[in-house]
């Protein structure tokens, strides 16, 4: 699942982020351009944790 560029960008190169993991407290992201990966809080993309986190939890088979 890709993070929309207006919601968040890679902190290293300003590229597009892809969600690659989720749990009950964090989201794992990886840049599609430079490959940098890191963990962020569920509300890191200014969505109050209601857009990306629930979708990622379902996509990665985690319980909400």
N, CA, C and O atoms as a Tripos MOL2 file, in Angstrom:
@<TRIPOS>MOLECULE
protein
  256   255    64     0     0
PROTEIN
NO_CHARGES

@<TRIPOS>ATOM
      1 N           0.8500   -1.1650    0.0000 N.3       1 UNK1
      2 CA          0.0000    0.0000    0.0000 C.3       1 UNK1
      3 C           0.9010    1.2340    0.0000 C.2       1 UNK1
      4 O           1.7830    1.3770    0.8460 O.2       1 UNK1
      5 N           0.6620    2.1160   -0.9590 N.am      2 UNK2
      6 CA          1.4630    3.3290   -1.0760 C.3       2 UNK2
      7 C           0.8460    4.4720   -0.2790 C.2       2 UNK2
      8 O          -0.3750    4.6230   -0.2300 O.2       2 UNK2
      9 N           1.6990    5.2670    0.3390 N.am      3 UNK3
     10 CA          1.2680    6.4740    1.0460 C.3       3 UNK3
     11 C           1.2020    7.5940    0.0140 C.2       3 UNK3
     12 O           2.1620    7.8210   -0.7230 O.2       3 UNK3
     13 N           0.0880    8.2840   -0.0380 N.am      4 UNK4
     14 CA         -0.0450    9.3940   -0.9740 C.3       4 UNK4
     15 C           1.0000   10.4600   -0.6440 C.2       4 UNK4
     16 O           1.2530   10.7560    0.5230 O.2       4 UNK4
     17 N           1.5980   11.0270   -1.6840 N.am      5 UNK5
     18 CA          2.6910   11.9810   -1.4910 C.3       5 UNK5
     19 C           2.2760   13.1950   -0.6750 C.2       5 UNK5
     20 O           3.0960   13.7460    0.0600 O.2       5 UNK5
     21 N           1.0380   13.6200   -0.7840 N.am      6 UNK6
     22 CA          0.6010   14.7670    0.0130 C.3       6 UNK6
     23 C           0.4360   14.4130    1.4930 C.2       6 UNK6
     24 O           0.3400   15.3020    2.3400 O.2       6 UNK6
     25 N           0.4030   13.1050    1.8040 N.am      7 UNK7
     26 CA          0.2560   12.6710    3.1940 C.3       7 UNK7
     27 C           1.5960   12.4150    3.8770 C.2       7 UNK7
     28 O           1.7140   12.5730    5.0920 O.2       7 UNK7
     29 N           2.5880   12.0270    3.1140 N.am      8 UNK8
     30 CA          3.8880   11.7430    3.7080 C.3       8 UNK8
     31 C           4.9090   11.3680    2.6620 C.2       8 UNK8
     32 O           4.5750   10.7990    1.6220 O.2       8 UNK8
     33 N           6.1550   11.6890    2.9440 N.am      9 UNK9
     34 CA          7.2730   11.4100    2.0350 C.3       9 UNK9
     35 C           8.4510   10.8560    2.8300 C.2       9 UNK9
     36 O           8.5240   11.0120    4.0490 O.2       9 UNK9
     37 N           9.3490   10.2210    2.1340 N.am     10 UNK10
     38 CA         10.5600    9.6900    2.7450 C.3      10 UNK10
     39 C          11.3470   10.8070    3.4100 C.2      10 UNK10
     40 O          11.5280   11.8800    2.8350 O.2      10 UNK10
     41 N          11.8050   10.5510    4.6050 N.am     11 UNK11
     42 CA         12.5760   11.5740    5.3240 C.3      11 UNK11
     43 C          14.0090   11.6840    4.8060 C.2      11 UNK11
     44 O          14.7060   12.6490    5.1200 O.2      11 UNK11
     45 N          14.4540   10.7110    4.0180 N.am     12 UNK12
     46 CA         15.8150   10.7630    3.4740 C.3      12 UNK12
     47 C          15.8840   11.4270    2.0980 C.2      12 UNK12
     48 O          16.7730   12.2390    1.8430 O.2      12 UNK12
     49 N          14.9310   11.0750    1.2000 N.am     13 UNK13
     50 CA         15.0340   11.5550   -0.1820 C.3      13 UNK13
     51 C          13.7760   12.2420   -0.6940 C.2      13 UNK13
     52 O          13.7490   12.7020   -1.8360 O.2      13 UNK13
     53 N          12.7400   12.3210    0.1260 N.am     14 UNK14
     54 CA         11.4770   12.9530   -0.2590 C.3      14 UNK14
     55 C          10.6840   12.1010   -1.2510 C.2      14 UNK14
     56 O           9.7800   12.6050   -1.9180 O.2      14 UNK14
     57 N          11.0210   10.8060   -1.3500 N.am     15 UNK15
     58 CA         10.3350    9.8950   -2.2710 C.3      15 UNK15
     59 C           9.0420    9.3510   -1.6860 C.2      15 UNK15
     60 O           8.6320    9.7240   -0.5870 O.2      15 UNK15
     61 N           8.4070    8.4590   -2.4450 N.am     16 UNK16
     62 CA          7.1310    7.8760   -2.0320 C.3      16 UNK16
     63 C           7.3660    6.7090   -1.0760 C.2      16 UNK16
     64 O           8.2860    5.9110   -1.2520 O.2      16 UNK16
     65 N           6.5110    6.6340   -0.0680 N.am     17 UNK17
     66 CA          6.5990    5.5750    0.9310 C.3      17 UNK17
     67 C           5.5950    4.4730    0.6420 C.2      17 UNK17
     68 O           4.5000    4.7210    0.1370 O.2      17 UNK17
     69 N           5.9900    3.2520    0.9730 N.am     18 UNK18
     70 CA          5.1010    2.1030    0.8790 C.3      18 UNK18
     71 C           5.0110    1.4750    2.2600 C.2      18 UNK18
     72 O           6.0280    1.2730    2.9230 O.2      18 UNK18
     73 N           3.7920    1.1660    2.6950 N.am     19 UNK19
     74 CA          3.6110    0.4660    3.9630 C.3      19 UNK19
     75 C           4.0150   -0.9800    3.7600 C.2      19 UNK19
     76 O           3.5600   -1.6260    2.8160 O.2      19 UNK19
     77 N           4.8650   -1.4940    4.6370 N.am     20 UNK20
     78 CA          5.3340   -2.8690    4.4930 C.3      20 UNK20
     79 C           5.0950   -3.7050    5.7470 C.2      20 UNK20
     80 O           5.4880   -4.8700    5.7990 O.2      20 UNK20
     81 N           4.4560   -3.1210    6.7530 N.am     21 UNK21
     82 CA          4.1400   -3.8580    7.9620 C.3      21 UNK21
     83 C           3.3370   -3.0070    8.9180 C.2      21 UNK21
     84 O           3.3550   -1.7790    8.8450 O.2      21 UNK21
     85 N           2.6260   -3.6800    9.8230 N.am     22 UNK22
     86 CA          1.8100   -2.9690   10.8100 C.3      22 UNK22
     87 C           1.5850   -3.8630   12.0140 C.2      22 UNK22
     88 O           1.5370   -5.0880   11.9020 O.2      22 UNK22
     89 N           1.4500   -3.2270   13.1630 N.am     23 UNK23
     90 CA          1.0200   -3.9350   14.3660 C.3      23 UNK23
     91 C           0.1080   -3.0070   15.1450 C.2      23 UNK23
     92 O          -0.3330   -1.9840   14.6220 O.2      23 UNK23
     93 N          -0.1760   -3.3520   16.3870 N.am     24 UNK24
     94 CA         -1.1530   -2.5700   17.1550 C.3      24 UNK24
     95 C          -0.6540   -1.1850   17.5490 C.2      24 UNK24
     96 O          -1.4340   -0.3840   18.0650 O.2      24 UNK24
     97 N           0.6230   -0.8780   17.3210 N.am     25 UNK25
     98 CA          1.1500    0.4210   17.7470 C.3      25 UNK25
     99 C           1.9900    1.1470   16.7060 C.2      25 UNK25
    100 O           2.3210    2.3180   16.8930 O.2      25 UNK25
    101 N           2.3460    0.4700   15.6030 N.am     26 UNK26
    102 CA          3.2520    1.0940   14.6370 C.3      26 UNK26
    103 C           2.9230    0.7030   13.2020 C.2      26 UNK26
    104 O           2.1890   -0.2520   12.9470 O.2      26 UNK26
    105 N           3.4850    1.4670   12.2790 N.am     27 UNK27
    106 CA          3.4870    1.1360   10.8540 C.3      27 UNK27
    107 C           4.9430    1.0840   10.4000 C.2      27 UNK27
    108 O           5.7550    1.9110   10.8150 O.2      27 UNK27
    109 N           5.2700    0.1210    9.5560 N.am     28 UNK28
    110 CA          6.5990    0.0490    8.9600 C.3      28 UNK28
    111 C           6.4910    0.5580    7.5310 C.2      28 UNK28
    112 O           5.6130    0.1390    6.7780 O.2      28 UNK28
    113 N           7.3900    1.4660    7.1620 N.am     29 UNK29
    114 CA          7.3810    2.0280    5.8160 C.3      29 UNK29
    115 C           8.7410    1.8380    5.1660 C.2      29 UNK29
    116 O           9.7640    1.7210    5.8410 O.2      29 UNK29
    117 N           8.7270    1.8110    3.8310 N.am     30 UNK30
    118 CA          9.9600    1.7360    3.0560 C.3      30 UNK30
    119 C           9.8080    2.6460    1.8520 C.2      30 UNK30
    120 O           8.7540    2.6810    1.2180 O.2      30 UNK30
    121 N          10.8540    3.3750    1.5430 N.am     31 UNK31
    122 CA         10.8380    4.2840    0.4020 C.3      31 UNK31
    123 C          10.9610    3.4830   -0.8890 C.2      31 UNK31
    124 O          11.8020    2.5900   -1.0000 O.2      31 UNK31
    125 N          10.1080    3.8140   -1.8690 N.am     32 UNK32
    126 CA         10.1600    3.1260   -3.1560 C.3      32 UNK32
    127 C          11.3280    3.6040   -4.0100 C.2      32 UNK32
    128 O          11.6560    2.9710   -5.0130 O.2      32 UNK32
    129 N          11.9570    4.7050   -3.6310 N.am     33 UNK33
    130 CA         13.0600    5.2540   -4.4260 C.3      33 UNK33
    131 C          14.4320    4.9100   -3.8520 C.2      33 UNK33
    132 O          15.2770    4.3720   -4.5670 O.2      33 UNK33
    133 N          14.6700    5.2130   -2.5680 N.am     34 UNK34
    134 CA         16.0060    4.9890   -1.9960 C.3      34 UNK34
    135 C          16.0910    3.7220   -1.1470 C.2      34 UNK34
    136 O          17.1870    3.2890   -0.7930 O.2      34 UNK34
    137 N          14.9380    3.1200   -0.8140 N.am     35 UNK35
    138 CA         14.9380    1.8880   -0.0380 C.3      35 UNK35
    139 C          15.0550    2.0700    1.4590 C.2      35 UNK35
    140 O          15.0690    1.0860    2.1990 O.2      35 UNK35
    141 N          15.1390    3.3110    1.9230 N.am     36 UNK36
    142 CA         15.2190    3.5730    3.3620 C.3      36 UNK36
    143 C          13.9380    3.0770    4.0250 C.2      36 UNK36
    144 O          12.8460    3.2990    3.5030 O.2      36 UNK36
    145 N          14.0590    2.4190    5.1520 N.am     37 UNK37
    146 CA         12.9030    1.9130    5.8730 C.3      37 UNK37
    147 C          12.9550    2.3110    7.3290 C.2      37 UNK37
    148 O          14.0280    2.4000    7.9240 O.2      37 UNK37
    149 N          11.7960    2.5490    7.8940 N.am     38 UNK38
    150 CA         11.7180    2.9190    9.3020 C.3      38 UNK38
    151 C          10.3070    2.6900    9.8190 C.2      38 UNK38
    152 O           9.3860    2.4160    9.0490 O.2      38 UNK38
    153 N          10.1500    2.8030   11.1250 N.am     39 UNK39
    154 CA          8.8780    2.5920   11.8020 C.3      39 UNK39
    155 C           8.3130    3.9380   12.2290 C.2      39 UNK39
    156 O           9.0360    4.8010   12.7280 O.2      39 UNK39
    157 N           6.9990    4.1060   12.0230 N.am     40 UNK40
    158 CA          6.3240    5.3480   12.4000 C.3      40 UNK40
    159 C           5.0860    5.0220   13.2310 C.2      40 UNK40
    160 O           4.6360    3.8770   13.2700 O.2      40 UNK40
    161 N           4.5460    6.0370   13.8900 N.am     41 UNK41
    162 CA          3.3060    5.8680   14.6440 C.3      41 UNK41
    163 C           2.1260    5.8180   13.6770 C.2      41 UNK41
    164 O           2.2300    6.3310   12.5630 O.2      41 UNK41
    165 N           1.0030    5.2110   14.0770 N.am     42 UNK42
    166 CA         -0.1570    5.0880   13.1850 C.3      42 UNK42
    167 C          -0.7070    6.4140   12.6670 C.2      42 UNK42
    168 O          -1.3390    6.4390   11.6110 O.2      42 UNK42
    169 N          -0.4850    7.5060   13.3780 N.am     43 UNK43
    170 CA         -1.0000    8.7990   12.9260 C.3      43 UNK43
    171 C           0.0900    9.6690   12.2870 C.2      43 UNK43
    172 O          -0.0340   10.8930   12.2590 O.2      43 UNK43
    173 N           1.1330    9.0570   11.7850 N.am     44 UNK44
    174 CA          2.2630    9.8030   11.2190 C.3      44 UNK44
    175 C           1.9130   10.5710    9.9500 C.2      44 UNK44
    176 O           2.6480   11.4760    9.5560 O.2      44 UNK44
    177 N           0.8090   10.2260    9.3100 N.am     45 UNK45
    178 CA          0.4740   10.8360    8.0280 C.3      45 UNK45
    179 C          -0.6790   11.8220    8.1340 C.2      45 UNK45
    180 O          -1.4310   12.0230    7.1810 O.2      45 UNK45
    181 N          -0.8060   12.4360    9.3100 N.am     46 UNK46
    182 CA         -1.8140   13.4800    9.5510 C.3      46 UNK46
    183 C          -3.2340   13.0320    9.2310 C.2      46 UNK46
    184 O          -4.0620   13.8270    8.7860 O.2      46 UNK46
    185 N          -3.5080   11.7490    9.4610 N.am     47 UNK47
    186 CA         -4.8520   11.2300    9.2220 C.3      47 UNK47
    187 C          -5.5260   10.7850   10.5150 C.2      47 UNK47
    188 O          -6.5930   10.1720   10.4840 O.2      47 UNK47
    189 N          -4.9070   11.0910   11.6460 N.am     48 UNK48
    190 CA         -5.4700   10.6810   12.9280 C.3      48 UNK48
    191 C          -5.4790    9.1770   13.1190 C.2      48 UNK48
    192 O          -6.1690    8.6660   14.0000 O.2      48 UNK48
    193 N          -4.7200    8.4650   12.3020 N.am     49 UNK49
    194 CA         -4.6580    7.0100   12.4110 C.3      49 UNK49
    195 C          -5.8850    6.3020   11.8780 C.2      49 UNK49
    196 O          -6.0940    5.1300   12.1910 O.2      49 UNK49
    197 N          -6.7190    6.9830   11.0710 N.am     50 UNK50
    198 CA         -7.9590    6.3460   10.6040 C.3      50 UNK50
    199 C          -7.9350    5.9340    9.1370 C.2      50 UNK50
    200 O          -8.8810    5.3010    8.6690 O.2      50 UNK50
    201 N          -6.8930    6.2720    8.4060 N.am     51 UNK51
    202 CA         -6.8330    5.9000    6.9860 C.3      51 UNK51
    203 C          -5.8500    4.7590    6.7550 C.2      51 UNK51
    204 O          -6.2550    3.6610    6.3750 O.2      51 UNK51
    205 N          -4.5880    5.0030    6.9770 N.am     52 UNK52
    206 CA         -3.5570    4.0260    6.6170 C.3      52 UNK52
    207 C          -3.4530    2.8710    7.6050 C.2      52 UNK52
    208 O          -3.3150    1.7200    7.1930 O.2      52 UNK52
    209 N          -3.5180    3.1620    8.9100 N.am     53 UNK53
    210 CA         -3.3090    2.1040    9.9040 C.3      53 UNK53
    211 C          -4.3540    0.9870    9.8050 C.2      53 UNK53
    212 O          -3.9640   -0.1790    9.7420 O.2      53 UNK53
    213 N          -5.6780    1.2830    9.7870 N.am     54 UNK54
    214 CA         -6.6400    0.1790    9.6930 C.3      54 UNK54
    215 C          -6.5030   -0.6150    8.3920 C.2      54 UNK54
    216 O          -6.6110   -1.8410    8.3990 O.2      54 UNK54
    217 N          -6.2660    0.0810    7.2800 N.am     55 UNK55
    218 CA         -6.0950   -0.6180    6.0040 C.3      55 UNK55
    219 C          -4.8640   -1.5150    6.0360 C.2      55 UNK55
    220 O          -4.8980   -2.6350    5.5260 O.2      55 UNK55
    221 N          -3.7840   -1.0310    6.6290 N.am     56 UNK56
    222 CA         -2.5600   -1.8270    6.7260 C.3      56 UNK56
    223 C          -2.7670   -3.0350    7.6320 C.2      56 UNK56
    224 O          -2.2830   -4.1260    7.3310 O.2      56 UNK56
    225 N          -3.4750   -2.8510    8.7270 N.am     57 UNK57
    226 CA         -3.7330   -3.9760    9.6350 C.3      57 UNK57
    227 C          -4.4770   -5.0900    8.9050 C.2      57 UNK57
    228 O          -4.1580   -6.2660    9.0800 O.2      57 UNK57
    229 N          -5.4550   -4.7320    8.0980 N.am     58 UNK58
    230 CA         -6.2100   -5.7260    7.3340 C.3      58 UNK58
    231 C          -5.3140   -6.3600    6.2700 C.2      58 UNK58
    232 O          -5.2900   -7.5810    6.1180 O.2      58 UNK58
    233 N          -4.5830   -5.5290    5.5420 N.am     59 UNK59
    234 CA         -3.7270   -6.0290    4.4610 C.3      59 UNK59
    235 C          -2.6820   -7.0130    4.9650 C.2      59 UNK59
    236 O          -2.3810   -7.9940    4.2860 O.2      59 UNK59
    237 N          -2.1260   -6.7650    6.1460 N.am     60 UNK60
    238 CA         -1.0770   -7.6250    6.6810 C.3      60 UNK60
    239 C          -1.6050   -8.6870    7.6450 C.2      60 UNK60
    240 O          -0.8250   -9.3670    8.3110 O.2      60 UNK60
    241 N          -2.9330   -8.8300    7.7180 N.am     61 UNK61
    242 CA         -3.5300   -9.9100    8.4890 C.3      61 UNK61
    243 C          -3.4650   -9.7580    9.9910 C.2      61 UNK61
    244 O          -3.5060  -10.7540   10.7130 O.2      61 UNK61
    245 N          -3.3650   -8.5390   10.4740 N.am     62 UNK62
    246 CA         -3.3340   -8.2850   11.9150 C.3      62 UNK62
    247 C          -4.7450   -7.9880   12.4130 C.2      62 UNK62
    248 O          -5.5870   -7.5110   11.6530 O.2      62 UNK62
    249 N          -5.0020   -8.2700   13.6830 N.am     63 UNK63
    250 CA         -6.2980   -7.9560   14.2840 C.3      63 UNK63
    251 C          -6.3490   -6.5020   14.6930 C.2      63 UNK63
    252 O          -5.3860   -5.9680   15.2450 O.2      63 UNK63
    253 N          -7.4800   -5.8550   14.4180 N.am     64 UNK64
    254 CA         -7.6580   -4.4580   14.8160 C.3      64 UNK64
    255 C          -7.9390   -4.3580   16.2890 C.2      64 UNK64
    256 O          -8.1180   -3.2570   16.8100 O.2      64 UNK64
@<TRIPOS>BOND
     1     1     2 1
     2     2     3 1
     3     3     4 2
     4     3     5 am
     5     5     6 1
     6     6     7 1
     7     7     8 2
     8     7     9 am
     9     9    10 1
    10    10    11 1
    11    11    12 2
    12    11    13 am
    13    13    14 1
    14    14    15 1
    15    15    16 2
    16    15    17 am
    17    17    18 1
    18    18    19 1
    19    19    20 2
    20    19    21 am
    21    21    22 1
    22    22    23 1
    23    23    24 2
    24    23    25 am
    25    25    26 1
    26    26    27 1
    27    27    28 2
    28    27    29 am
    29    29    30 1
    30    30    31 1
    31    31    32 2
    32    31    33 am
    33    33    34 1
    34    34    35 1
    35    35    36 2
    36    35    37 am
    37    37    38 1
    38    38    39 1
    39    39    40 2
    40    39    41 am
    41    41    42 1
    42    42    43 1
    43    43    44 2
    44    43    45 am
    45    45    46 1
    46    46    47 1
    47    47    48 2
    48    47    49 am
    49    49    50 1
    50    50    51 1
    51    51    52 2
    52    51    53 am
    53    53    54 1
    54    54    55 1
    55    55    56 2
    56    55    57 am
    57    57    58 1
    58    58    59 1
    59    59    60 2
    60    59    61 am
    61    61    62 1
    62    62    63 1
    63    63    64 2
    64    63    65 am
    65    65    66 1
    66    66    67 1
    67    67    68 2
    68    67    69 am
    69    69    70 1
    70    70    71 1
    71    71    72 2
    72    71    73 am
    73    73    74 1
    74    74    75 1
    75    75    76 2
    76    75    77 am
    77    77    78 1
    78    78    79 1
    79    79    80 2
    80    79    81 am
    81    81    82 1
    82    82    83 1
    83    83    84 2
    84    83    85 am
    85    85    86 1
    86    86    87 1
    87    87    88 2
    88    87    89 am
    89    89    90 1
    90    90    91 1
    91    91    92 2
    92    91    93 am
    93    93    94 1
    94    94    95 1
    95    95    96 2
    96    95    97 am
    97    97    98 1
    98    98    99 1
    99    99   100 2
   100    99   101 am
   101   101   102 1
   102   102   103 1
   103   103   104 2
   104   103   105 am
   105   105   106 1
   106   106   107 1
   107   107   108 2
   108   107   109 am
   109   109   110 1
   110   110   111 1
   111   111   112 2
   112   111   113 am
   113   113   114 1
   114   114   115 1
   115   115   116 2
   116   115   117 am
   117   117   118 1
   118   118   119 1
   119   119   120 2
   120   119   121 am
   121   121   122 1
   122   122   123 1
   123   123   124 2
   124   123   125 am
   125   125   126 1
   126   126   127 1
   127   127   128 2
   128   127   129 am
   129   129   130 1
   130   130   131 1
   131   131   132 2
   132   131   133 am
   133   133   134 1
   134   134   135 1
   135   135   136 2
   136   135   137 am
   137   137   138 1
   138   138   139 1
   139   139   140 2
   140   139   141 am
   141   141   142 1
   142   142   143 1
   143   143   144 2
   144   143   145 am
   145   145   146 1
   146   146   147 1
   147   147   148 2
   148   147   149 am
   149   149   150 1
   150   150   151 1
   151   151   152 2
   152   151   153 am
   153   153   154 1
   154   154   155 1
   155   155   156 2
   156   155   157 am
   157   157   158 1
   158   158   159 1
   159   159   160 2
   160   159   161 am
   161   161   162 1
   162   162   163 1
   163   163   164 2
   164   163   165 am
   165   165   166 1
   166   166   167 1
   167   167   168 2
   168   167   169 am
   169   169   170 1
   170   170   171 1
   171   171   172 2
   172   171   173 am
   173   173   174 1
   174   174   175 1
   175   175   176 2
   176   175   177 am
   177   177   178 1
   178   178   179 1
   179   179   180 2
   180   179   181 am
   181   181   182 1
   182   182   183 1
   183   183   184 2
   184   183   185 am
   185   185   186 1
   186   186   187 1
   187   187   188 2
   188   187   189 am
   189   189   190 1
   190   190   191 1
   191   191   192 2
   192   191   193 am
   193   193   194 1
   194   194   195 1
   195   195   196 2
   196   195   197 am
   197   197   198 1
   198   198   199 1
   199   199   200 2
   200   199   201 am
   201   201   202 1
   202   202   203 1
   203   203   204 2
   204   203   205 am
   205   205   206 1
   206   206   207 1
   207   207   208 2
   208   207   209 am
   209   209   210 1
   210   210   211 1
   211   211   212 2
   212   211   213 am
   213   213   214 1
   214   214   215 1
   215   215   216 2
   216   215   217 am
   217   217   218 1
   218   218   219 1
   219   219   220 2
   220   219   221 am
   221   221   222 1
   222   222   223 1
   223   223   224 2
   224   223   225 am
   225   225   226 1
   226   226   227 1
   227   227   228 2
   228   227   229 am
   229   229   230 1
   230   230   231 1
   231   231   232 2
   232   231   233 am
   233   233   234 1
   234   234   235 1
   235   235   236 2
   236   235   237 am
   237   237   238 1
   238   238   239 1
   239   239   240 2
   240   239   241 am
   241   241   242 1
   242   242   243 1
   243   243   244 2
   244   243   245 am
   245   245   246 1
   246   246   247 1
   247   247   248 2
   248   247   249 am
   249   249   250 1
   250   250   251 1
   251   251   252 2
   252   251   253 am
   253   253   254 1
   254   254   255 1
   255   255   256 2
@<TRIPOS>SUBSTRUCTURE
     1 UNK1         2 RESIDUE 1 A UNK
     2 UNK2         6 RESIDUE 1 A UNK
     3 UNK3        10 RESIDUE 1 A UNK
     4 UNK4        14 RESIDUE 1 A UNK
     5 UNK5        18 RESIDUE 1 A UNK
     6 UNK6        22 RESIDUE 1 A UNK
     7 UNK7        26 RESIDUE 1 A UNK
     8 UNK8        30 RESIDUE 1 A UNK
     9 UNK9        34 RESIDUE 1 A UNK
    10 UNK10       38 RESIDUE 1 A UNK
    11 UNK11       42 RESIDUE 1 A UNK
    12 UNK12       46 RESIDUE 1 A UNK
    13 UNK13       50 RESIDUE 1 A UNK
    14 UNK14       54 RESIDUE 1 A UNK
    15 UNK15       58 RESIDUE 1 A UNK
    16 UNK16       62 RESIDUE 1 A UNK
    17 UNK17       66 RESIDUE 1 A UNK
    18 UNK18       70 RESIDUE 1 A UNK
    19 UNK19       74 RESIDUE 1 A UNK
    20 UNK20       78 RESIDUE 1 A UNK
    21 UNK21       82 RESIDUE 1 A UNK
    22 UNK22       86 RESIDUE 1 A UNK
    23 UNK23       90 RESIDUE 1 A UNK
    24 UNK24       94 RESIDUE 1 A UNK
    25 UNK25       98 RESIDUE 1 A UNK
    26 UNK26      102 RESIDUE 1 A UNK
    27 UNK27      106 RESIDUE 1 A UNK
    28 UNK28      110 RESIDUE 1 A UNK
    29 UNK29      114 RESIDUE 1 A UNK
    30 UNK30      118 RESIDUE 1 A UNK
    31 UNK31      122 RESIDUE 1 A UNK
    32 UNK32      126 RESIDUE 1 A UNK
    33 UNK33      130 RESIDUE 1 A UNK
    34 UNK34      134 RESIDUE 1 A UNK
    35 UNK35      138 RESIDUE 1 A UNK
    36 UNK36      142 RESIDUE 1 A UNK
    37 UNK37      146 RESIDUE 1 A UNK
    38 UNK38      150 RESIDUE 1 A UNK
    39 UNK39      154 RESIDUE 1 A UNK
    40 UNK40      158 RESIDUE 1 A UNK
    41 UNK41      162 RESIDUE 1 A UNK
    42 UNK42      166 RESIDUE 1 A UNK
    43 UNK43      170 RESIDUE 1 A UNK
    44 UNK44      174 RESIDUE 1 A UNK
    45 UNK45      178 RESIDUE 1 A UNK
    46 UNK46      182 RESIDUE 1 A UNK
    47 UNK47      186 RESIDUE 1 A UNK
    48 UNK48      190 RESIDUE 1 A UNK
    49 UNK49      194 RESIDUE 1 A UNK
    50 UNK50      198 RESIDUE 1 A UNK
    51 UNK51      202 RESIDUE 1 A UNK
    52 UNK52      206 RESIDUE 1 A UNK
    53 UNK53      210 RESIDUE 1 A UNK
    54 UNK54      214 RESIDUE 1 A UNK
    55 UNK55      218 RESIDUE 1 A UNK
    56 UNK56      222 RESIDUE 1 A UNK
    57 UNK57      226 RESIDUE 1 A UNK
    58 UNK58      230 RESIDUE 1 A UNK
    59 UNK59      234 RESIDUE 1 A UNK
    60 UNK60      238 RESIDUE 1 A UNK
    61 UNK61      242 RESIDUE 1 A UNK
    62 UNK62      246 RESIDUE 1 A UNK
    63 UNK63      250 RESIDUE 1 A UNK
    64 UNK64      254 RESIDUE 1 A UNK
